[in-house]
């Protein structure tokens, strides 16, 4: 897939304010400071589409972008929010849960996981929530350039081994580096496949 256009559409405080669910949609979420904005910018081949910040918790709304005028990319607030109040955290959790459970055109959630670390319970717990809600997801192991490629693959393997203790089926995963553009072609190819399936299902 070639990305010929990527435009910011709207930031919504709740699912009811999101654009009409008339196109396939892909949501991106992860712990604070996992490199979500950098990944979105790499995928769309733009430098400032998603705002990157050194301070975690920058994304606070449901941010919609339209790609190639044919599908939506959604930037969600992170979980495990650093330095925010309990009430703010509860508000974000409610907003994210509402969006994930009610958005009919959501094809999959790309859950970003920092490849520099061993499996973290906070990430495993979020995947359990998605499983309980019956929401399809894929794992994206980020920041592979921040350690050796061997270490990144090793931590990704460890995470998947940890998942196998609870999950019968392990979804497809990707290892990415925004510096080296690693994983871009694979992720866009996968989205392309899912878009085709979505269109076919709409015609039935």
trRosetta pair geometry for C-beta under 8 A, 3 or more apart (Angstrom, degrees):
i j d omega theta_ij theta_ji phi_ij phi_ji
1 68 7.9 -99 -177 -34 109 155
1 188 4.3 -136 57 160 109 103
1 189 6.5 -173 2 -82 92 39
1 191 6.5 -63 14 77 160 99
1 192 4.2 -168 -51 -68 117 120
3 6 5.8 11 174 -45 123 111
3 43 7.3 106 -43 143 152 66
3 44 5.4 -150 162 -144 163 52
3 45 5.7 168 66 19 124 110
3 67 6.1 -59 -134 -164 103 105
3 68 6.3 -117 -138 -51 57 99
3 188 7.2 -105 -40 -128 99 136
4 68 5.7 79 41 -109 88 84
5 66 7.9 -5 117 108 101 84
5 67 7.2 159 91 -158 62 40
5 68 5.8 130 50 -92 81 35
5 69 6.4 30 71 -27 131 84
6 44 3.9 60 -89 -161 173 126
6 45 7.7 149 3 50 138 73
6 46 5.7 -135 72 -16 131 135
6 49 5.6 -26 125 -113 122 148
6 65 5.9 16 -176 166 85 124
6 66 7.6 177 -147 86 43 45
6 67 5.2 1 -106 -110 80 75
6 68 7.8 -2 -70 -31 64 56
6 73 7.5 -7 -145 25 105 136
7 65 6.4 166 83 -160 35 77
7 66 5.4 -12 60 56 90 89
8 49 6.7 174 -55 -164 91 74
8 63 7.3 -44 -144 -177 95 102
8 64 7.8 110 -166 90 54 55
8 65 5.5 -46 -101 -104 44 83
9 19 6.0 -25 145 -49 148 134
9 64 4.3 -45 60 103 119 101
9 65 6.2 174 -1 -109 90 24
9 66 5.3 83 -56 -20 121 97
9 72 7.7 -50 9 -127 148 100
10 17 7.4 -141 144 143 131 94
10 18 7.4 159 87 -137 123 43
10 19 6.3 145 31 -50 129 92
10 63 7.8 -172 96 -145 40 47
10 64 5.2 11 53 46 75 112
11 61 4.0 73 176 97 100 142
11 62 6.9 146 -161 70 53 46
11 63 5.0 -16 -104 -98 82 74
11 64 7.6 -165 -79 18 35 72
12 15 7.3 93 126 -98 136 16
12 16 7.9 -174 -178 68 128 48
12 17 3.7 172 -145 92 109 106
12 18 4.9 -112 13 -72 168 60
12 61 6.0 154 61 174 32 106
12 62 4.5 -30 63 63 92 104
12 63 8.0 -178 18 -75 69 29
12 64 7.1 37 -5 -12 108 109
13 17 6.2 54 40 23 67 149
13 61 5.8 -59 -82 -127 49 101
13 62 7.6 -155 -61 15 5 91
13 95 6.7 -94 172 -120 54 133
14 17 5.7 94 62 7 66 101
14 62 7.6 90 -121 5 5 128
14 95 5.8 -115 -100 -128 64 87
14 98 6.1 -20 -156 100 88 148
14 99 7.6 -156 -166 -62 45 87
15 18 5.5 -33 -162 -3 47 120
15 62 7.2 73 -86 -12 51 169
15 95 7.8 166 -31 -165 76 64
15 98 4.9 -141 -10 132 119 98
15 99 4.6 175 -80 -97 100 59
15 102 4.9 98 138 76 167 126
15 103 6.0 -134 -144 -63 118 86
17 62 7.8 144 75 56 97 118
18 21 7.4 47 108 -65 117 83
18 62 6.1 -51 -85 112 105 138
18 64 6.4 123 -150 -51 85 136
18 99 7.3 109 -47 -127 141 99
18 103 6.9 -13 68 -108 166 110
19 22 7.9 -86 137 24 97 87
19 64 5.6 174 -2 156 113 170
19 66 8.0 28 0 -68 174 108
19 72 6.9 -174 57 -98 130 142
21 25 7.1 -70 -140 -17 82 136
21 103 6.3 170 -105 -166 129 71
21 104 5.0 102 136 56 159 93
21 105 3.8 176 -177 -5 96 118
22 105 7.0 -69 -7 -77 10 157
23 66 7.6 66 66 -132 163 94
23 70 6.4 170 -149 167 124 37
23 71 5.3 -170 156 -113 112 39
23 72 5.4 123 88 -18 113 92
23 105 6.5 83 73 168 35 149
24 70 8.0 10 38 142 95 75
24 71 4.8 -28 73 -124 88 105
24 72 7.2 -166 98 29 43 77
24 105 6.1 -147 -114 172 29 97
24 107 4.8 24 -167 -41 100 130
24 194 6.7 157 -179 126 148 95
24 195 5.3 -160 45 -113 155 69
24 198 4.2 63 -80 127 126 177
24 199 7.8 -72 -32 -45 123 72
25 71 6.9 -179 -83 -174 36 80
25 72 4.1 -11 -112 68 84 112
25 73 7.8 -178 -155 -76 62 18
25 74 6.0 34 -180 -19 104 119
25 103 6.5 -83 80 156 149 128
25 105 4.8 87 3 111 111 95
25 106 5.1 -56 82 -99 109 49
25 107 6.2 160 61 0 48 83
26 71 6.9 35 -1 156 100 120
26 72 7.1 173 25 93 61 63
26 73 5.7 -20 68 -114 95 61
26 74 6.8 -180 88 22 42 83
26 106 7.8 122 -92 -154 25 65
26 107 5.9 -34 -77 54 73 105
26 108 6.1 2 -125 63 83 75
26 109 7.8 158 -166 -102 57 28
26 110 6.4 36 172 -13 102 106
26 191 6.1 -48 -53 -121 158 113
26 194 7.8 101 -79 90 115 147
27 74 4.3 -31 -106 74 71 115
27 76 5.5 35 -175 -25 108 122
27 99 7.6 132 -109 134 150 120
27 100 7.2 -119 58 -98 168 82
27 103 7.9 112 -47 66 130 157
27 106 6.2 -10 -14 -141 114 112
27 108 7.8 -146 36 107 74 42
27 109 4.7 -24 71 -117 103 77
27 110 7.0 -171 91 26 48 71
28 36 5.5 143 139 -157 115 104
28 39 6.9 -174 -158 89 144 122
28 40 6.1 -160 42 -72 167 105
28 73 7.1 14 -12 -179 113 89
28 74 6.7 174 17 85 71 57
28 75 5.7 -20 61 -109 107 54
28 76 6.5 -180 77 19 50 84
28 109 7.8 166 -83 -166 21 64
28 110 5.0 -16 -106 68 69 107
28 112 6.6 38 -174 -30 87 114
28 140 8.0 -24 -136 28 93 147
29 36 7.4 -1 -129 -114 16 141
29 76 4.3 -23 -85 68 99 123
29 77 7.7 16 -129 75 95 37
29 78 6.9 150 -166 -114 71 43
29 79 6.8 47 167 -11 111 97
29 96 7.2 96 -121 -147 145 126
29 109 6.2 -17 22 -175 112 110
29 110 7.5 147 26 80 61 58
29 111 6.0 -25 75 -112 85 62
29 112 6.9 -164 95 15 32 89
29 126 7.8 -148 119 173 121 143
30 34 3.7 -89 126 55 131 156
30 35 7.7 -21 80 49 152 62
30 36 5.4 -179 36 -68 111 109
30 78 5.9 -33 85 -126 52 92
30 79 7.6 -116 149 30 17 82
30 111 6.2 125 -86 -175 75 54
30 112 3.0 -56 -61 64 144 96
30 113 6.6 -147 -135 -58 114 37
30 114 7.9 124 173 -38 129 74
30 123 7.9 -1 -148 -111 75 101
30 140 7.8 -85 -70 66 131 100
30 142 7.3 29 -146 -3 173 137
31 34 4.9 109 61 -50 74 117
31 78 5.6 48 170 -175 21 116
31 79 6.1 -61 -98 72 53 68
31 80 4.4 -14 -134 51 94 132
31 112 7.6 -121 26 91 64 89
31 113 7.9 65 6 -117 104 48
31 114 7.0 -58 52 -17 122 108
31 120 7.6 -5 -45 88 151 152
31 122 6.3 73 -90 112 121 131
31 123 6.8 -70 -35 -73 113 90
32 56 3.3 66 166 -172 118 125
32 57 5.4 -13 -123 -49 129 68
32 78 4.1 148 -72 101 55 153
32 79 7.8 -132 -28 72 73 25
32 80 5.9 -129 7 91 90 83
32 81 5.7 102 -49 -125 129 39
32 82 4.7 -139 88 0 159 98
33 56 4.2 -64 -36 -87 100 106
33 78 7.5 23 2 -102 48 172
33 82 7.2 12 -8 1 117 138
34 78 6.9 155 6 -123 105 125
34 112 4.5 138 125 117 135 116
34 113 7.0 -51 -154 -108 134 11
34 114 5.3 -125 -134 -57 82 89
34 142 5.6 111 160 43 84 145
34 143 7.7 -125 -177 -16 56 117
35 38 4.7 -53 -169 47 81 118
35 39 5.7 89 129 -31 87 98
35 112 6.7 -150 65 175 79 141
35 114 7.5 120 6 -100 108 81
35 142 4.3 178 62 163 129 144
35 143 5.4 169 -25 -52 154 95
35 178 6.5 -157 178 -11 120 130
36 39 5.8 -58 -151 34 29 110
36 40 6.5 27 155 -17 65 105
36 50 7.2 -102 122 149 79 153
36 59 7.2 -57 87 -7 139 146
36 75 6.6 125 145 -146 119 94
36 78 6.9 -160 -10 -77 144 99
36 112 5.5 -161 -86 16 82 160
36 142 8.0 -84 -67 -76 46 162
37 40 5.7 -53 -148 36 33 111
37 41 6.3 33 154 -17 65 107
37 50 3.8 -156 -143 121 79 113
37 51 6.0 -71 -139 81 146 33
37 52 4.2 -177 100 -85 133 68
37 53 7.3 82 15 7 156 69
37 58 7.5 -18 -38 72 141 134
37 59 7.5 179 -62 -48 104 116
37 75 7.1 47 -93 -142 70 138
38 41 5.7 -56 -149 39 31 112
38 42 6.3 33 152 -22 65 105
38 50 7.9 -103 -31 80 22 116
38 52 5.6 58 -60 -102 77 131
38 178 4.3 -82 149 -47 107 175
39 42 5.6 -53 -148 34 32 112
39 43 6.3 31 155 -20 66 105
39 112 6.6 -164 4 -105 160 136
39 140 6.9 90 -153 141 157 146
39 142 6.1 -84 -64 -113 127 120
39 176 6.1 59 -121 126 108 154
39 178 5.9 -114 -82 -74 49 114
40 43 5.9 -53 -147 35 30 110
40 44 6.3 8 161 0 64 112
40 49 6.3 -123 130 89 102 113
40 50 4.1 64 78 -8 135 143
40 65 7.6 126 -176 15 124 152
40 73 6.6 139 -142 151 105 135
40 75 5.9 -23 -70 -85 161 113
41 44 6.3 -68 -141 50 26 97
41 46 5.5 -104 -149 81 73 67
41 47 5.9 49 -171 -138 128 20
41 48 7.1 48 -118 -42 125 14
41 49 5.5 168 -102 37 71 94
41 50 5.6 -121 -48 39 86 91
41 52 7.2 -50 -14 -43 142 114
41 178 7.2 53 72 -152 95 129
42 45 7.4 21 -177 -76 30 41
42 176 7.5 143 86 -179 152 121
42 178 4.3 -138 -52 -133 140 84
42 181 6.2 -177 -166 -114 112 64
42 184 5.8 -119 145 -90 101 116
43 73 7.6 166 97 -126 135 152
43 184 6.0 -177 -105 -136 55 86
43 187 6.3 -73 -113 97 115 132
43 188 6.5 160 -157 -67 90 97
44 49 5.2 -4 79 6 148 164
44 65 7.4 -56 -83 141 153 151
44 67 6.6 -123 -110 -112 103 111
44 73 7.3 -127 -64 26 119 167
46 49 4.1 83 85 -31 135 107
48 51 7.2 23 -167 -94 74 56
49 65 6.4 48 172 -120 118 151
50 63 7.4 121 -119 109 90 149
50 65 7.7 -81 -65 -42 87 143
50 75 5.4 148 -121 -88 123 154
51 58 6.3 -129 103 147 106 136
51 59 8.0 159 62 -74 94 78
52 58 7.9 113 -174 51 21 164
53 56 7.8 176 96 -72 104 17
53 58 3.9 131 27 -66 144 148
55 58 6.4 115 84 -63 79 93
55 83 7.9 -66 -173 60 101 140
56 78 6.7 -69 -173 51 97 153
56 81 7.3 168 135 -155 110 52
56 82 4.2 66 78 37 136 123
56 83 7.2 124 70 30 99 102
57 60 7.2 42 168 -74 74 88
57 77 7.4 23 -145 -159 59 100
57 78 6.6 -101 -89 45 50 113
57 81 5.2 74 -99 -156 112 91
57 82 5.8 -133 -29 56 115 74
57 83 6.6 -132 7 66 149 86
57 84 5.6 170 -142 -44 153 119
59 63 6.5 -95 -144 -5 107 126
59 75 5.7 -124 -128 142 143 104
59 76 6.9 103 136 125 137 23
59 77 4.8 -167 109 -99 91 55
59 78 6.6 109 56 -16 109 77
60 77 5.6 47 -117 -92 27 123
60 92 7.1 -93 -149 -98 65 111
61 77 7.3 92 5 -47 15 103
61 95 7.9 -89 -135 166 46 153
62 74 6.3 -16 -174 -165 85 113
62 75 8.0 150 -166 75 39 54
62 76 6.2 -5 -116 -107 69 72
62 95 6.9 -149 -39 161 103 111
62 99 5.4 165 -98 -99 141 150
63 74 6.6 145 77 -159 54 57
63 75 4.1 -15 64 58 115 100
63 76 7.7 -154 28 -68 78 30
64 72 5.6 -36 -154 -158 98 116
64 73 7.6 133 -158 73 49 48
64 74 5.7 -21 -99 -102 62 80
65 72 6.9 136 72 -159 48 61
65 73 4.5 -21 65 64 104 96
65 74 7.5 -170 23 -77 74 33
65 75 7.2 54 -10 -13 109 101
66 69 6.3 39 150 -104 116 37
66 71 7.5 154 -154 82 60 31
66 72 6.0 -38 -100 -100 60 65
66 73 7.8 -179 -89 20 13 77
67 70 7.0 -56 93 54 68 70
67 71 5.3 -25 61 70 100 82
67 72 7.3 155 13 -110 87 14
67 73 5.4 65 -28 -17 122 110
68 71 6.8 23 55 24 98 83
70 195 7.1 55 133 -157 115 137
71 191 7.2 166 104 170 164 114
71 195 5.8 -87 -65 -105 140 118
72 105 7.6 77 31 111 126 124
74 99 8.0 -176 165 169 150 136
76 96 5.9 88 -176 -119 126 100
76 99 7.0 -176 -113 86 120 152
77 81 7.4 -2 159 -87 111 114
77 92 4.9 -93 95 -155 153 120
77 95 7.4 59 22 83 128 124
77 96 6.4 -108 56 -66 95 115
78 81 6.2 138 89 -88 90 67
79 93 7.6 74 -120 -98 95 83
79 96 7.3 -134 -73 83 98 177
79 122 7.0 -179 116 169 106 106
79 126 5.6 149 61 -93 160 134
80 122 4.8 49 -77 178 129 150
81 84 4.6 -32 140 28 127 124
81 88 7.4 -130 125 111 159 102
81 89 5.3 -161 46 -107 133 91
81 92 6.5 100 -51 54 146 158
84 88 4.3 -106 167 90 111 132
84 89 5.6 142 97 -58 110 82
84 92 7.7 46 114 -8 158 138
85 88 4.5 96 56 6 82 103
85 89 6.9 -143 96 -7 43 87
86 89 5.6 -55 -149 36 30 114
86 90 6.3 31 154 -20 65 105
87 90 5.7 -51 -147 35 32 111
87 91 6.4 36 151 -23 63 106
88 91 5.6 -54 -150 34 31 115
88 92 6.5 30 153 -17 65 104
89 92 5.9 -55 -150 36 30 109
89 93 6.3 30 153 -20 65 107
90 93 5.7 -54 -146 36 30 113
90 94 6.4 32 154 -20 64 106
91 94 5.9 -56 -152 35 28 111
91 95 6.4 27 152 -18 63 108
92 95 5.6 -58 -149 38 32 112
92 96 6.1 28 157 -17 69 107
93 96 5.9 -55 -144 39 29 108
93 97 6.1 27 158 -18 64 110
94 97 5.9 -56 -143 39 26 110
94 98 6.2 29 156 -21 62 109
95 98 5.8 -57 -149 35 26 112
95 99 6.4 25 155 -18 63 108
96 99 5.8 -57 -149 37 30 110
96 100 6.1 23 159 -15 67 111
97 100 6.0 -58 -142 40 27 107
97 101 6.1 10 166 -6 64 116
97 129 7.9 -88 -107 173 95 130
97 133 7.9 -162 -151 -87 79 149
98 101 6.5 -70 -142 45 21 99
98 102 5.8 -13 173 7 62 125
99 102 6.7 -80 -135 47 16 92
99 103 5.6 15 179 -30 63 119
100 103 6.9 -42 -119 21 15 107
100 106 7.0 169 -142 169 48 177
100 109 6.8 4 -127 -72 108 142
100 130 7.2 -97 179 -110 141 80
100 133 6.4 55 125 124 113 161
100 135 5.5 -23 173 -96 103 165
101 133 5.5 -105 -94 -159 93 128
101 135 7.3 -95 -88 -61 53 123
103 106 4.2 79 100 -33 111 113
106 109 7.1 11 174 -57 119 82
106 135 7.1 -17 113 -149 132 105
107 136 7.1 -53 151 72 46 131
107 194 5.1 108 164 161 142 128
107 195 7.9 -60 -82 -75 169 50
107 198 5.9 -64 -98 -75 125 129
108 136 4.5 -70 -108 112 79 106
108 137 6.0 142 -172 -109 84 26
108 138 5.6 36 160 -6 136 98
108 194 6.6 -87 -1 -133 118 160
109 130 6.3 -130 52 -124 140 139
109 135 6.0 34 -4 142 124 117
109 136 7.1 153 14 94 74 56
109 137 4.3 -30 65 -108 91 90
109 138 7.5 177 84 26 47 62
110 137 7.3 162 -85 -161 18 74
110 138 5.5 -22 -110 69 65 94
110 139 7.9 115 -162 -132 60 9
110 140 5.1 28 178 -17 103 126
110 187 7.7 40 -116 -147 145 121
111 123 7.1 128 156 -159 121 92
111 126 6.6 161 -142 110 133 122
111 127 6.4 -166 70 -81 176 88
111 130 7.4 -113 -57 -24 135 155
111 137 5.3 29 -16 180 111 126
111 138 7.1 179 22 83 77 39
111 139 5.5 -36 71 -107 95 59
111 140 6.9 168 78 21 40 79
112 140 4.9 -33 -103 74 64 104
112 142 5.2 22 -168 -25 104 126
113 120 7.8 -178 -150 32 98 104
113 123 5.2 68 -112 -143 106 152
113 139 5.7 -10 5 -165 125 102
113 140 6.9 153 21 76 73 48
113 141 5.3 -35 76 -103 94 62
113 142 6.9 161 71 12 37 83
113 156 7.9 128 91 -109 124 73
113 159 6.4 95 145 -133 158 165
114 117 5.1 49 94 13 106 107
114 120 8.0 39 45 -5 100 134
114 141 7.7 26 141 -158 8 66
114 142 5.9 -44 -104 64 46 93
114 143 5.7 2 -146 34 75 130
115 141 4.0 79 -77 168 103 103
115 142 6.1 -167 -7 65 93 34
115 143 5.7 -168 38 70 91 77
115 144 5.2 9 62 -83 158 67
115 146 7.8 143 70 49 93 101
115 147 7.0 -142 111 38 93 118
115 151 7.7 116 144 115 94 78
115 152 4.0 28 152 -143 134 86
115 155 5.3 137 -171 76 60 127
115 156 6.0 -17 -127 -53 99 93
115 175 6.4 70 -93 -141 149 92
116 143 5.8 -42 -26 105 105 125
116 146 5.4 -47 -70 95 126 120
116 147 5.0 145 -114 -25 82 127
116 151 7.4 27 -129 129 52 119
116 152 7.4 -27 -72 -95 48 75
116 155 7.0 81 142 -8 3 172
117 120 5.9 21 123 -43 135 109
117 155 6.4 115 79 -156 30 142
118 155 6.1 -122 -95 -130 39 95
118 158 5.9 -60 -146 117 75 152
119 123 7.1 -125 -162 63 67 118
119 124 6.4 47 176 -47 109 118
119 155 7.7 174 -45 -170 57 77
119 158 5.6 -137 -27 126 99 97
119 159 4.6 150 -90 -104 94 65
119 162 4.4 60 -104 -6 172 162
120 123 4.9 84 71 6 92 102
120 124 7.1 -170 93 -4 47 88
121 124 5.5 -60 -145 43 38 111
121 125 5.8 41 156 -25 72 108
122 125 5.8 -52 -145 35 26 114
122 126 6.7 29 154 -21 60 103
123 126 5.8 -53 -151 32 32 110
123 127 6.7 31 152 -17 64 104
123 159 7.4 -34 103 -143 138 122
124 127 5.8 -55 -153 36 33 111
124 128 6.6 40 147 -24 64 102
124 159 8.0 -157 -73 -156 93 83
124 162 6.4 -82 -94 130 133 124
124 163 7.1 -159 -124 -85 94 73
125 128 5.5 -48 -153 29 35 116
125 129 6.8 41 149 -22 63 98
126 129 5.6 -47 -157 28 38 115
126 130 6.8 37 148 -17 65 101
127 130 5.6 -50 -151 35 38 112
127 131 6.3 42 149 -21 66 104
127 137 6.7 -147 -129 80 80 151
127 139 7.8 -14 -93 -78 131 105
127 163 7.1 -48 115 -115 159 111
128 131 5.5 -55 -150 37 33 115
128 132 6.3 34 152 -20 67 105
128 166 7.4 -37 -96 139 99 155
129 132 5.7 -55 -149 36 31 111
129 133 6.3 19 155 -9 65 110
130 133 5.9 -64 -147 45 30 105
130 135 4.5 -91 -161 66 82 103
130 137 4.9 21 153 -24 159 138
131 134 7.5 34 -179 -72 31 32
131 135 7.9 -87 -57 44 20 69
131 167 7.2 -129 -101 -102 147 103
136 171 7.3 131 -170 -108 76 140
137 171 6.0 -180 89 25 59 167
138 171 5.0 -130 -103 138 58 126
138 172 5.3 -19 -130 75 114 78
138 173 6.3 173 -179 -95 81 45
138 174 7.1 44 149 -3 119 97
138 190 7.5 88 -103 147 174 152
139 156 7.9 151 122 -147 129 92
139 159 7.2 174 -177 123 160 136
139 160 7.9 -156 47 -78 156 87
139 171 6.7 136 -4 81 82 103
139 173 4.0 -14 69 -116 98 103
139 174 7.4 -177 98 28 58 62
140 173 7.1 -173 -77 -162 30 70
140 174 5.0 -10 -118 64 73 100
140 176 5.8 4 -178 0 98 127
140 183 7.3 117 -150 164 95 150
140 187 7.3 31 -110 -99 120 131
141 144 6.7 74 117 -65 96 99
141 152 6.4 136 137 -179 126 93
141 155 7.2 149 -152 95 135 99
141 156 4.5 -69 -53 -92 164 110
141 159 7.4 173 -89 29 118 150
141 173 6.6 47 -15 168 99 114
141 174 6.9 -163 27 94 72 48
141 175 4.7 -21 68 -111 111 67
141 176 6.8 159 79 20 54 73
142 176 5.4 -22 -111 70 56 103
142 177 7.9 126 -167 -90 52 39
142 178 7.7 10 -158 -23 96 97
143 146 4.3 -10 170 7 101 125
143 147 7.6 62 130 4 91 86
143 152 7.8 -165 97 -111 61 117
143 176 8.0 35 -7 89 31 76
143 177 7.0 57 -152 -113 15 69
144 147 7.3 -78 -161 52 39 78
144 149 6.3 41 171 -115 107 66
144 152 4.0 60 -132 -138 83 166
144 175 5.2 76 -73 167 143 98
144 176 6.2 165 -1 83 113 28
144 177 4.3 -91 59 -59 92 98
144 180 7.6 -73 82 40 103 124
144 182 5.8 -76 61 82 135 148
144 183 7.8 127 6 -22 138 123
145 177 3.9 100 -30 -149 99 128
145 178 7.7 -102 14 45 128 55
145 179 4.4 -66 34 45 173 126
145 180 5.5 156 -77 -9 123 107
145 182 7.4 160 -49 12 95 129
147 151 4.2 -82 139 81 125 134
147 152 5.7 155 72 -52 104 82
148 151 4.6 96 57 3 83 101
148 152 7.1 -148 94 -5 45 84
149 152 5.6 -51 -149 36 36 114
149 153 6.3 33 155 -15 67 106
150 153 6.0 -59 -149 40 28 107
150 154 6.1 31 152 -24 64 111
151 154 5.4 -54 -144 36 31 116
151 155 6.3 28 158 -16 66 105
152 155 6.1 -58 -150 37 27 106
152 156 6.4 28 152 -18 63 108
152 175 5.8 108 142 -158 119 126
153 156 5.6 -54 -147 37 33 114
153 157 6.3 36 153 -21 65 105
153 175 6.6 -30 -86 -87 69 162
154 157 5.7 -54 -151 35 29 112
154 158 6.4 32 150 -21 63 105
155 158 5.4 -48 -145 34 35 115
155 159 6.4 40 153 -23 64 102
156 159 5.7 -52 -152 32 31 113
156 160 6.5 27 152 -15 64 106
156 173 6.5 164 -169 130 115 142
156 175 5.8 -73 -60 -83 158 109
157 160 5.8 -57 -148 39 32 108
157 161 6.2 36 152 -22 66 105
158 161 5.6 -53 -148 35 31 114
158 162 6.4 34 151 -22 64 104
159 162 5.7 -55 -155 33 31 113
159 163 6.6 33 147 -20 64 104
160 163 5.4 -49 -149 33 37 115
160 164 6.6 46 150 -30 64 99
160 170 5.7 60 -154 -157 98 149
160 173 6.8 -121 -77 -1 118 153
161 164 5.6 -47 -153 23 33 117
161 165 7.8 46 148 -29 57 90
162 165 6.2 -42 -173 9 39 114
163 166 6.5 -81 -168 49 45 90
163 167 4.9 -16 163 22 89 125
163 170 5.7 107 107 -111 132 104
164 167 6.4 -70 -103 58 29 82
164 170 6.5 -34 -78 -59 79 125
167 170 5.9 110 104 -78 129 66
170 173 7.7 -40 156 -23 101 110
172 190 6.8 -169 108 -130 150 142
174 183 4.6 106 168 -153 110 120
174 186 5.7 167 -124 102 114 124
174 187 5.4 32 -118 -72 171 95
174 190 7.7 -123 -62 1 128 150
175 182 6.7 -37 114 139 79 119
175 183 5.8 -156 85 -72 42 124
176 182 5.5 161 -150 94 39 82
176 183 3.5 -89 -94 46 76 149
176 184 7.4 96 -133 -51 103 58
176 187 7.3 10 -84 -33 123 135
177 180 4.2 28 95 37 126 99
177 181 7.3 -18 86 23 78 19
177 182 3.9 47 31 31 92 117
177 183 7.1 126 16 9 55 106
178 181 7.4 30 -160 -80 31 41
181 184 4.9 -41 -178 -3 80 135
183 186 5.4 -65 -154 46 51 112
183 187 5.6 47 154 -22 84 108
184 187 6.2 -63 -148 38 25 105
184 188 6.2 15 161 -11 64 112
185 188 6.2 -62 -145 42 25 105
185 189 6.1 29 156 -22 63 111
186 189 5.8 -56 -146 36 26 113
186 190 6.4 28 154 -21 62 107
187 190 5.6 -55 -150 34 31 113
187 191 6.5 31 153 -18 65 103
188 191 5.6 -49 -146 36 35 112
188 192 6.3 45 150 -26 64 103
189 192 5.5 -51 -153 31 32 118
189 193 6.7 35 149 -20 64 101
190 193 5.7 -50 -154 31 34 112
190 194 6.5 29 151 -14 65 106
191 194 5.7 -57 -148 40 34 110
191 195 6.2 41 151 -26 67 104
192 195 5.7 -51 -148 31 29 114
192 196 6.7 31 152 -20 61 102
193 196 5.9 -55 -157 31 31 112
193 197 6.6 27 150 -15 65 106
194 197 5.6 -53 -148 38 36 112
194 198 6.2 42 151 -25 67 104
195 198 5.5 -52 -148 33 31 116
195 199 6.5 30 154 -18 65 104
196 199 5.9 -56 -151 36 30 109
196 200 6.4 30 152 -19 65 107
197 200 5.6 -54 -148 36 32 113
197 201 6.3 32 154 -19 65 106
198 201 5.9 -59 -152 36 28 110
198 202 6.5 30 151 -23 63 107
199 202 5.6 -54 -149 32 33 114
199 203 6.7 29 153 -20 64 105
200 203 5.9 -61 -156 33 32 109
200 204 7.1 41 148 -34 64 97
201 204 5.7 -41 -156 12 39 116
